[in-house]
Amino acid sequence: MKRRSLGSESVSLGGVFVALAGMLGLLACERPLGSKSPDGQGSAGAHVEQARATRPPPEWLEGGRLAWQQASEVHLVDPATLEATSVLRSPDGAPTRCLHPIPDTDRLLLVSFKGQVSVWSEQGALVAASRESLDVEMGCGNRAWRLAWSASGRLLVSSLEQSWLLRILAPDVTVVTLGERAGRARFLDDDGGILVEGREGARIFSLDGALVRALDCEGCRVSPDGSWIAQEPAGSPGTLQLTEVATGTQRWQITDAVAELWSPSGEWLHVWTRAGPGVLSATTGQLVASWTTIGDGCCGGYDAAWVGDVLVQTFGDRLAIWSGAPEVKLVDLPDALGEARIEVAHRGDRFVAFGRIFDLEGTTVAELGRLGASAGDPTRFSPNDAYIEGDAREGRVVWSTADGRVLAVIAAQPVATSYFSPDGQYLFVRKGAELARWSERDGEVLVRMPGLDGGR
C-alpha cells in the first residue's frame, strides 16, 4: 500500500494512510457568502486583531493562508500581520463552498455552492470563471482535495469521489470530469499526459482529458514518470511483472514478489518477497538486496520511505537502510519509543521515526534528538524544516528539528486541526472555539477576528 509522506514516498501495512500535509484546502463553509462586486475586485486594509469574537473563529486556509467570513465576503488575511489583504465574492452570487490555493502559483481556486469555478489572484482580482459546474457531493475542505498544477495552464483536482481537469485560459475555465471514484490524479513528466490511480487500476488521459488507456489491475504501482507499471497479472497470485504503459510491452516477470514503492528516480522497486522485504532493479527485475524481519517483532510496527534513492524501513525496534549496495545496514534501537511511521523532511536529509529525529547521509544515520514517548501521530516537519509538530498527550507540541527540544505546548483537543504558514514561521491551531497562532519569536497568540456576529 502506498502513502505519500512529506518529501518522500512511504508505505504502511494494515490500513490506508494518506498524508495530505502539503495538500491545500479551506475547511468547508457552512453559511452563505453572497454575491460578486460589480467589478469583480476585492478591497483591503481592515486590521483583524482587535475585537473579541463571540462565535467560533473563521475558517482558514491550509498552508497558513488565513481567511475569515463576514456577511457576503471572504477576507484573506496575512498570517504575520493579521491584516485583511483582499476580499473575494462568488462570481455567480452563490455561497462559496471551497477555496484552495493553487500550488506553485499566487492564485486561488473558488467553487460556489452552485458548482461554478472561478480563479482569483491573492490580491482579490478575478482571473477566470467557468461556464460548467463541478458536481461536488462531498466536502472539499479540511484536506479532502488534492491539487496539481501544470505550467500549460491546467489544474487537476482530485478527491475520494471524483477527479476533474480544469483548463484555465482567462477569462474562461473549462471543466472536464475524469471519472467518479477515480483516486489520485497527477501530471506525467514533460506534460506527457495525466495519470489517475484508483482502487481498481489506473488510467492515462491526454492533456485534453481524453482517455488514452485503461490499466485494470489491483495493487498496481506506476513509476514516477508514468512510463512503467508493476503489477500482478490476473489469475497469477504472487507474480510480479513490469510492463510499459504506452505499448503494453513486458520488460520482465518474476515470482514470489509484491511491489510496494518506486524510488523517486524510477530505478528501484521496494518489494516484499516470501523471505521478507527487498529491493528490485527496475531494469532487470533482479533482487539486489533483501533482509529479514523474522524475530524482530515486525508486527509491532512497520513503515518504509525513500529518502532520495536511499530506502529507510522501520520494523520492530530496528531501522534498515539501503543505498545501492547489496548490503543493508541494520540499526538496533532497543529503547525505541513512539510510532514506527516515518516522516521525511522536505530537504530530504532528516526523518522522524520511533519518536526520534535522525540525520541521514548515505547509510550513515545519526540521532539528533528525541521527541519523547508522548510524541504521537501525525508528526510533520514545517515547510522550512526548522520545526516538527504533532500530537502528544499534552496537546499540540512543537519541537526543534535541530535537537528535539520542546519549544511549545499548545493545549488543544487530540488531533486538533493545525497548519503551518508557507514560510514555516507560524503554526495555527484550532483550540475549540478559538484560533491560536504560534511562532518562536512571539509565542502563542489568540487570533481575534471582528464582525463575526452578523457574518456567520
C-alpha positions as a Python dict, from the first residue, in 0.01 Angstrom:
ca = {
    (1, 'M'): (0, 0, 0),
    (2, 'K'): (117, 348, -80),
    (3, 'R'): (122, 658, 132),
    (4, 'R'): (278, 987, 34),
    (5, 'S'): (488, 1143, 306),
    (6, 'L'): (634, 1493, 313),
    (7, 'G'): (934, 1483, 83),
    (8, 'S'): (921, 1108, 35),
    (9, 'E'): (732, 804, -82),
    (10, 'S'): (612, 591, 207),
    (11, 'V'): (403, 280, 272),
    (12, 'S'): (229, 135, 572),
    (13, 'L'): (77, -210, 629),
    (14, 'G'): (-266, -272, 776),
    (15, 'G'): (-456, 35, 654),
    (16, 'V'): (-457, 313, 402),
    (17, 'F'): (-280, 629, 517),
    (18, 'V'): (-300, 939, 302),
    (19, 'A'): (-51, 1202, 413),
    (20, 'L'): (-203, 1512, 295),
    (21, 'A'): (35, 1754, 466),
    (22, 'G'): (131, 1983, 191),
    (23, 'M'): (-211, 1941, 13),
    (24, 'L'): (-424, 2257, 29),
    (25, 'G'): (-784, 2341, 130),
    (26, 'L'): (-1030, 2560, 319),
    (27, 'L'): (-1247, 2391, 579),
    (28, 'A'): (-1590, 2358, 420),
    (29, 'C'): (-1805, 2671, 455),
    (30, 'E'): (-2149, 2617, 605),
    (31, 'R'): (-2307, 2962, 566),
    (32, 'P'): (-2396, 3166, 255),
    (33, 'L'): (-2145, 3427, 149),
    (34, 'G'): (-2334, 3634, -106),
    (35, 'S'): (-2263, 3784, -447),
    (36, 'K'): (-1985, 3931, -655),
    (37, 'S'): (-1896, 4301, -653),
    (38, 'P'): (-1965, 4489, -979),
    (39, 'D'): (-1601, 4497, -1087),
    (40, 'G'): (-1506, 4151, -957),
    (41, 'Q'): (-1239, 4306, -738),
    (42, 'G'): (-1178, 4296, -363),
    (43, 'S'): (-1075, 4553, -107),
    (44, 'A'): (-808, 4552, 165),
    (45, 'G'): (-689, 4711, 483),
    (46, 'A'): (-904, 4617, 784),
    (47, 'H'): (-696, 4513, 1083),
    (48, 'V'): (-834, 4199, 1244),
    (49, 'E'): (-658, 4159, 1578),
    (50, 'Q'): (-883, 4383, 1789),
    (51, 'A'): (-1241, 4281, 1868),
    (52, 'R'): (-1312, 3963, 2060),
    (53, 'A'): (-1511, 3709, 1858),
    (54, 'T'): (-1832, 3590, 2023),
    (55, 'R'): (-1880, 3297, 1784),
    (56, 'P'): (-1642, 3021, 1668),
    (57, 'P'): (-1339, 3151, 1478),
    (58, 'P'): (-1346, 3176, 1099),
    (59, 'E'): (-1226, 2906, 868),
    (60, 'W'): (-868, 2930, 746),
    (61, 'L'): (-667, 2803, 453),
    (62, 'E'): (-426, 2516, 490),
    (63, 'G'): (-73, 2631, 424),
    (64, 'G'): (-119, 2919, 668),
    (65, 'R'): (-317, 3138, 430),
    (66, 'L'): (-585, 3264, 666),
    (67, 'A'): (-938, 3357, 561),
    (68, 'W'): (-1239, 3478, 757),
    (69, 'Q'): (-1601, 3541, 667),
    (70, 'Q'): (-1816, 3848, 722),
    (71, 'A'): (-2159, 3882, 567),
    (72, 'S'): (-2119, 3812, 193),
    (73, 'E'): (-1741, 3836, 183),
    (74, 'V'): (-1437, 3614, 233),
    (75, 'H'): (-1139, 3811, 363),
    (76, 'L'): (-785, 3684, 304),
    (77, 'V'): (-558, 3759, 599),
    (78, 'D'): (-181, 3794, 620),
    (79, 'P'): (-56, 3538, 878),
    (80, 'A'): (219, 3767, 1009),
    (81, 'T'): (35, 4099, 1045),
    (82, 'L'): (-318, 3953, 1081),
    (83, 'E'): (-442, 4224, 844),
    (84, 'A'): (-700, 4162, 572),
    (85, 'T'): (-526, 4188, 235),
    (86, 'S'): (-812, 4123, -8),
    (87, 'V'): (-1177, 4027, -32),
    (88, 'L'): (-1338, 3765, -258),
    (89, 'R'): (-1702, 3712, -356),
    (90, 'S'): (-1852, 3424, -550),
    (91, 'P'): (-1887, 3534, -915),
    (92, 'D'): (-2231, 3373, -966),
    (93, 'G'): (-2378, 3512, -645),
    (94, 'A'): (-2398, 3168, -481),
    (95, 'P'): (-2239, 3087, -145),
    (96, 'T'): (-1872, 2992, -153),
    (97, 'R'): (-1820, 2624, -83),
    (98, 'C'): (-1448, 2571, -145),
    (99, 'L'): (-1142, 2795, -150),
    (100, 'H'): (-798, 2649, -227),
    (101, 'P'): (-458, 2797, -307),
    (102, 'I'): (-338, 2664, -644),
    (103, 'P'): (5, 2501, -597),
    (104, 'D'): (310, 2684, -733),
    (105, 'T'): (110, 2996, -819),
    (106, 'D'): (-23, 3308, -647),
    (107, 'R'): (-380, 3222, -743),
    (108, 'L'): (-681, 3078, -561),
    (109, 'L'): (-947, 2834, -675),
    (110, 'L'): (-1300, 2918, -560),
    (111, 'V'): (-1602, 2688, -606),
    (112, 'S'): (-1954, 2809, -529),
    (113, 'F'): (-2242, 2604, -393),
    (114, 'K'): (-2382, 2602, -747),
    (115, 'G'): (-2057, 2443, -863),
    (116, 'Q'): (-1922, 2736, -1064),
    (117, 'V'): (-1543, 2754, -1066),
    (118, 'S'): (-1351, 3080, -1055),
    (119, 'V'): (-982, 3166, -1025),
    (120, 'W'): (-861, 3468, -830),
    (121, 'S'): (-533, 3638, -762),
    (122, 'E'): (-431, 3670, -398),
    (123, 'Q'): (-478, 4045, -444),
    (124, 'G'): (-852, 3987, -498),
    (125, 'A'): (-876, 4019, -879),
    (126, 'L'): (-1099, 3777, -1071),
    (127, 'V'): (-886, 3598, -1334),
    (128, 'A'): (-1123, 3345, -1493),
    (129, 'A'): (-1455, 3169, -1438),
    (130, 'S'): (-1625, 2858, -1574),
    (131, 'R'): (-1949, 2811, -1762),
    (132, 'E'): (-1967, 2447, -1649),
    (133, 'S'): (-2017, 2332, -1293),
    (134, 'L'): (-1842, 2086, -1066),
    (135, 'D'): (-2072, 1828, -910),
    (136, 'V'): (-1928, 1844, -559),
    (137, 'E'): (-2115, 1593, -344),
    (138, 'M'): (-1872, 1571, -53),
    (139, 'G'): (-1690, 1836, 146),
    (140, 'C'): (-1395, 1984, -36),
    (141, 'G'): (-1217, 2131, 264),
    (142, 'N'): (-1006, 2004, 551),
    (143, 'R'): (-753, 1844, 317),
    (144, 'A'): (-1021, 1647, 129),
    (145, 'W'): (-899, 1769, -211),
    (146, 'R'): (-562, 1725, -380),
    (147, 'L'): (-448, 1980, -640),
    (148, 'A'): (-177, 1958, -906),
    (149, 'W'): (-75, 2241, -1138),
    (150, 'S'): (88, 2228, -1483),
    (151, 'A'): (273, 2514, -1649),
    (152, 'S'): (46, 2458, -1950),
    (153, 'G'): (-235, 2627, -1755),
    (154, 'R'): (-408, 2308, -1640),
    (155, 'L'): (-517, 2219, -1289),
    (156, 'L'): (-600, 1871, -1161),
    (157, 'V'): (-843, 1843, -871),
    (158, 'S'): (-899, 1502, -716),
    (159, 'S'): (-1096, 1379, -418),
    (160, 'L'): (-1201, 1041, -284),
    (161, 'E'): (-1505, 1056, -512),
    (162, 'Q'): (-1408, 1232, -835),
    (163, 'S'): (-1129, 1388, -1038),
    (164, 'W'): (-1151, 1691, -1267),
    (165, 'L'): (-926, 1859, -1520),
    (166, 'L'): (-955, 2238, -1526),
    (167, 'R'): (-804, 2432, -1815),
    (168, 'I'): (-752, 2796, -1724),
    (169, 'L'): (-739, 3033, -2022),
    (170, 'A'): (-853, 3374, -1900),
    (171, 'P'): (-1130, 3474, -1889),
    (172, 'D'): (-1259, 3114, -1911),
    (173, 'V'): (-1217, 2794, -1712),
    (174, 'T'): (-1317, 2471, -1887),
    (175, 'V'): (-1406, 2166, -1676),
    (176, 'V'): (-1356, 1801, -1777),
    (177, 'T'): (-1468, 1522, -1542),
    (178, 'L'): (-1213, 1240, -1544),
    (179, 'G'): (-1436, 995, -1361),
    (180, 'E'): (-1601, 903, -1035),
    (181, 'R'): (-1407, 730, -757),
    (182, 'A'): (-1104, 798, -973),
    (183, 'G'): (-846, 835, -699),
    (184, 'R'): (-530, 1045, -708),
    (185, 'A'): (-454, 1235, -1030),
    (186, 'R'): (-115, 1371, -1135),
    (187, 'F'): (56, 1505, -1444),
    (188, 'L'): (313, 1284, -1612),
    (189, 'D'): (664, 1418, -1670),
    (190, 'D'): (716, 1669, -1953),
    (191, 'D'): (339, 1722, -1985),
    (192, 'G'): (311, 1370, -2127),
    (193, 'G'): (-48, 1330, -2010),
    (194, 'I'): (-245, 1267, -1692),
    (195, 'L'): (-229, 959, -1471),
    (196, 'V'): (-526, 878, -1248),
    (197, 'E'): (-466, 598, -997),
    (198, 'G'): (-770, 439, -835),
    (199, 'R'): (-865, 139, -627),
    (200, 'E'): (-908, -96, -923),
    (201, 'G'): (-635, 21, -1157),
    (202, 'A'): (-503, 327, -1335),
    (203, 'R'): (-599, 533, -1638),
    (204, 'I'): (-399, 753, -1872),
    (205, 'F'): (-561, 1066, -2016),
    (206, 'S'): (-439, 1320, -2270),
    (207, 'L'): (-392, 1680, -2158),
    (208, 'D'): (-734, 1750, -2309),
    (209, 'G'): (-898, 1488, -2087),
    (210, 'A'): (-944, 1212, -2348),
    (211, 'L'): (-895, 856, -2221),
    (212, 'V'): (-581, 706, -2376),
    (213, 'R'): (-554, 376, -2192),
    (214, 'A'): (-716, 193, -1901),
    (215, 'L'): (-499, -30, -1683),
    (216, 'D'): (-715, -281, -1499),
    (217, 'C'): (-508, -414, -1215),
    (218, 'E'): (-532, -442, -841),
    (219, 'G'): (-239, -314, -637),
    (220, 'C'): (-53, -189, -943),
    (221, 'R'): (233, 58, -895),
    (222, 'V'): (301, 315, -1168),
    (223, 'S'): (653, 455, -1197),
    (224, 'P'): (710, 822, -1106),
    (225, 'D'): (733, 927, -1472),
    (226, 'G'): (429, 719, -1568),
    (227, 'S'): (623, 503, -1815),
    (228, 'W'): (608, 167, -1638),
    (229, 'I'): (362, -26, -1427),
    (230, 'A'): (449, -301, -1181),
    (231, 'Q'): (150, -529, -1140),
    (232, 'E'): (24, -873, -1051),
    (233, 'P'): (-128, -1033, -1363),
    (234, 'A'): (-487, -1153, -1331),
    (235, 'G'): (-500, -1514, -1218),
    (236, 'S'): (-131, -1524, -1121),
    (237, 'P'): (-105, -1452, -748),
    (238, 'G'): (248, -1390, -627),
    (239, 'T'): (370, -1299, -977),
    (240, 'L'): (510, -953, -1046),
    (241, 'Q'): (565, -816, -1395),
    (242, 'L'): (683, -481, -1526),
    (243, 'T'): (502, -351, -1834),
    (244, 'E'): (550, -38, -2045),
    (245, 'V'): (240, 179, -2010),
    (246, 'A'): (242, 319, -2365),
    (247, 'T'): (279, -10, -2556),
    (248, 'G'): (190, -287, -2311),
    (249, 'T'): (530, -448, -2373),
    (250, 'Q'): (652, -664, -2085),
    (251, 'R'): (1005, -595, -1963),
    (252, 'W'): (1032, -876, -1707),
    (253, 'Q'): (833, -1113, -1488),
    (254, 'I'): (929, -1275, -1157),
    (255, 'T'): (755, -1485, -892),
    (256, 'D'): (709, -1451, -517),
    (257, 'A'): (724, -1071, -506),
    (258, 'V'): (477, -790, -437),
    (259, 'A'): (559, -431, -539),
    (260, 'E'): (536, -163, -271),
    (261, 'L'): (725, 158, -357),
    (262, 'W'): (907, 304, -655),
    (263, 'S'): (1217, 506, -582),
    (264, 'P'): (1189, 872, -692),
    (265, 'S'): (1435, 807, -978),
    (266, 'G'): (1239, 507, -1105),
    (267, 'E'): (1548, 285, -1089),
    (268, 'W'): (1441, 70, -795),
    (269, 'L'): (1135, -101, -653),
    (270, 'H'): (1085, -174, -286),
    (271, 'V'): (916, -517, -272),
    (272, 'W'): (805, -787, -33),
    (273, 'T'): (916, -1143, -105),
    (274, 'R'): (848, -1472, 66),
    (275, 'A'): (1165, -1418, 272),
    (276, 'G'): (1091, -1056, 364),
    (277, 'P'): (1146, -705, 226),
    (278, 'G'): (1391, -625, -50),
    (279, 'V'): (1486, -401, -343),
    (280, 'L'): (1450, -488, -713),
    (281, 'S'): (1627, -335, -1010),
    (282, 'A'): (1355, -191, -1233),
    (283, 'T'): (1578, -252, -1534),
    (284, 'T'): (1646, -622, -1486),
    (285, 'G'): (1393, -741, -1228),
    (286, 'Q'): (1675, -887, -1020),
    (287, 'L'): (1665, -873, -642),
    (288, 'V'): (1965, -659, -548),
    (289, 'A'): (1914, -656, -172),
    (290, 'S'): (1699, -834, 84),
    (291, 'W'): (1674, -867, 459),
    (292, 'T'): (1455, -1045, 706),
    (293, 'T'): (1223, -912, 975),
    (294, 'I'): (1179, -1251, 1138),
    (295, 'G'): (1247, -1239, 1510),
    (296, 'D'): (1247, -860, 1521),
    (297, 'G'): (889, -803, 1627),
    (298, 'C'): (793, -675, 1284),
    (299, 'C'): (423, -694, 1355),
    (300, 'G'): (453, -424, 1620),
    (301, 'G'): (504, -157, 1354),
    (302, 'Y'): (631, -117, 1000),
    (303, 'D'): (688, 167, 758),
    (304, 'A'): (917, 244, 466),
    (305, 'A'): (1015, 559, 278),
    (306, 'W'): (1254, 662, 5),
    (307, 'V'): (1480, 949, 112),
    (308, 'G'): (1606, 1032, -233),
    (309, 'D'): (1725, 694, -359),
    (310, 'V'): (1801, 570, -7),
    (311, 'L'): (1540, 333, 133),
    (312, 'V'): (1465, 356, 505),
    (313, 'Q'): (1249, 93, 672),
    (314, 'T'): (1129, 56, 1030),
    (315, 'F'): (1032, -278, 1180),
    (316, 'G'): (1015, -387, 1540),
    (317, 'D'): (1292, -191, 1712),
    (318, 'R'): (1520, -163, 1408),
    (319, 'L'): (1600, 61, 1115),
    (320, 'A'): (1703, -93, 783),
    (321, 'I'): (1889, 141, 545),
    (322, 'W'): (1976, 61, 181),
    (323, 'S'): (2157, 294, -57),
    (324, 'G'): (2254, 97, -368),
    (325, 'A'): (2492, -166, -228),
    (326, 'P'): (2393, -532, -184),
    (327, 'E'): (2440, -493, 191),
    (328, 'V'): (2166, -349, 408),
    (329, 'K'): (2264, -156, 718),
    (330, 'L'): (2062, -253, 1026),
    (331, 'V'): (2047, -14, 1322),
    (332, 'D'): (1928, -152, 1656),
    (333, 'L'): (1710, 76, 1870),
    (334, 'P'): (1646, -130, 2185),
    (335, 'D'): (1466, 155, 2364),
    (336, 'A'): (1259, 268, 2066),
    (337, 'L'): (963, 488, 2157),
    (338, 'G'): (674, 639, 1965),
    (339, 'E'): (543, 545, 1622),
    (340, 'A'): (727, 329, 1367),
    (341, 'R'): (586, 561, 1099),
    (342, 'I'): (846, 763, 904),
    (343, 'E'): (813, 1132, 819),
    (344, 'V'): (1082, 1284, 598),
    (345, 'A'): (1195, 1648, 595),
    (346, 'H'): (1134, 1850, 281),
    (347, 'R'): (1505, 1878, 205),
    (348, 'G'): (1535, 1501, 236),
    (349, 'D'): (1825, 1455, 477),
    (350, 'R'): (1634, 1412, 805),
    (351, 'F'): (1345, 1199, 917),
    (352, 'V'): (1143, 1115, 1227),
    (353, 'A'): (1070, 760, 1344),
    (354, 'F'): (1024, 594, 1684),
    (355, 'G'): (993, 938, 1845),
    (356, 'R'): (1346, 1036, 1736),
    (357, 'I'): (1499, 1275, 1485),
    (358, 'F'): (1759, 1122, 1255),
    (359, 'D'): (2008, 1277, 1014),
    (360, 'L'): (2090, 1061, 711),
    (361, 'E'): (2399, 1075, 488),
    (362, 'G'): (2431, 770, 265),
    (363, 'T'): (2378, 479, 504),
    (364, 'T'): (2519, 673, 798),
    (365, 'V'): (2242, 767, 1036),
    (366, 'A'): (2288, 995, 1337),
    (367, 'E'): (2034, 1061, 1610),
    (368, 'L'): (1983, 1436, 1660),
    (369, 'G'): (1728, 1430, 1939),
    (370, 'R'): (1426, 1259, 2091),
    (371, 'L'): (1067, 1377, 2090),
    (372, 'G'): (980, 1156, 2386),
    (373, 'A'): (728, 884, 2447),
    (374, 'S'): (437, 1129, 2424),
    (375, 'A'): (500, 1203, 2055),
    (376, 'G'): (204, 1070, 1863),
    (377, 'D'): (74, 1053, 1509),
    (378, 'P'): (81, 1251, 1288),
    (379, 'T'): (420, 1420, 1318),
    (380, 'R'): (532, 1654, 1042),
    (381, 'F'): (804, 1900, 952),
    (382, 'S'): (740, 2269, 899),
    (383, 'P'): (790, 2393, 539),
    (384, 'N'): (1131, 2535, 637),
    (385, 'D'): (1224, 2212, 825),
    (386, 'A'): (1304, 2414, 1139),
    (387, 'Y'): (1024, 2260, 1346),
    (388, 'I'): (839, 1934, 1398),
    (389, 'E'): (476, 1945, 1505),
    (390, 'G'): (243, 1672, 1619),
    (391, 'D'): (5, 1528, 1874),
    (392, 'A'): (113, 1449, 2227),
    (393, 'R'): (-71, 1381, 2549),
    (394, 'E'): (-37, 1747, 2646),
    (395, 'G'): (-186, 1884, 2321),
    (396, 'R'): (-13, 2009, 2005),
    (397, 'V'): (362, 2016, 2057),
    (398, 'V'): (633, 2196, 1858),
    (399, 'W'): (985, 2054, 1870),
    (400, 'S'): (1314, 2189, 1738),
    (401, 'T'): (1440, 1985, 1443),
    (402, 'A'): (1800, 2053, 1547),
    (403, 'D'): (1788, 1868, 1880),
    (404, 'G'): (1432, 1767, 1967),
    (405, 'R'): (1379, 2037, 2232),
    (406, 'V'): (1016, 2116, 2314),
    (407, 'L'): (957, 2476, 2204),
    (408, 'A'): (585, 2498, 2276),
    (409, 'V'): (289, 2302, 2407),
    (410, 'I'): (-44, 2433, 2281),
    (411, 'A'): (-333, 2296, 2484),
    (412, 'A'): (-585, 2150, 2239),
    (413, 'Q'): (-807, 1852, 2181),
    (414, 'P'): (-645, 1539, 2033),
    (415, 'V'): (-582, 1563, 1657),
    (416, 'A'): (-677, 1931, 1660),
    (417, 'T'): (-665, 2096, 1318),
    (418, 'S'): (-333, 2275, 1268),
    (419, 'Y'): (-139, 2430, 978),
    (420, 'F'): (199, 2589, 924),
    (421, 'S'): (232, 2912, 728),
    (422, 'P'): (403, 2869, 387),
    (423, 'D'): (736, 3000, 523),
    (424, 'G'): (718, 2777, 831),
    (425, 'Q'): (741, 3067, 1073),
    (426, 'Y'): (387, 3038, 1212),
    (427, 'L'): (174, 2748, 1332),
    (428, 'F'): (-203, 2787, 1358),
    (429, 'V'): (-404, 2557, 1587),
    (430, 'R'): (-778, 2545, 1639),
    (431, 'K'): (-848, 2548, 2014),
    (432, 'G'): (-1217, 2467, 2041),
    (433, 'A'): (-1387, 2798, 1956),
    (434, 'E'): (-1057, 2987, 1921),
    (435, 'L'): (-767, 3001, 1680),
    (436, 'A'): (-413, 3022, 1818),
    (437, 'R'): (-104, 3140, 1627),
    (438, 'W'): (239, 3030, 1749),
    (439, 'S'): (584, 3149, 1648),
    (440, 'E'): (920, 3106, 1813),
    (441, 'R'): (953, 3484, 1840),
    (442, 'D'): (605, 3574, 1969),
    (443, 'G'): (493, 3256, 2141),
    (444, 'E'): (122, 3174, 2143),
    (445, 'V'): (-124, 3447, 2041),
    (446, 'L'): (-502, 3410, 2012),
    (447, 'V'): (-629, 3542, 1679),
    (448, 'R'): (-933, 3768, 1712),
    (449, 'M'): (-1149, 3847, 1409),
    (450, 'P'): (-1417, 4120, 1418),
    (451, 'G'): (-1763, 4119, 1268),
    (452, 'L'): (-1846, 3754, 1313),
    (453, 'D'): (-2179, 3816, 1492),
    (454, 'G'): (-2355, 3916, 1173),
    (455, 'G'): (-2135, 3729, 934),
    (456, 'R'): (-2174, 3368, 1040),
}
